[in-house]
Amino acid sequence: MLTRKEKYIMEYVYQNCTGKKSMLINPRDVISYASDRYIIFTDELDKIMTNLSYDNYIELYKTDKKGEPYYCVSLKIKGEAFHRELSNNMRSIKNAVIKTAVLAVMSGIIAGLVKIIFFR
């Protein structure tokens, strides 16, 4: 299960790597993308990218280009199915909420009927 920051970073990686075999990503670009929601530092971004690699979403290589650090990233099968996984998670959450609401209404109705029948 990915954390919120990991999901947000994976969203960026997915958008940039879709349809490509691999891509060079500058850490500053990822940090500036995430700056509207999160404050992420370079060492934290390294940890997030490594965790995404450990979870088999991406294949990650760290490299330098003209003295600047870059990530060479390619999506793995799990990474290519990232949006499908997100939509499945949202669907299961919605189903759980609907189930809970229906059961709450049904228990209220049953409690009302029991009250009318036995305590009249």
Buried (B, 14 or more C-beta within 10 A) or exposed (E): EBEEBBBBBBBBBBEBBEEEEEBEBEBEEBBEBBEEEEEBEEEBBBBBBEBBBEBEBBBBEEEEEEEEEBBBBBBBEEBEBBEEBBEEEEEEEEEEEEEEEEEEEEEEEEEEEEEEEEEE
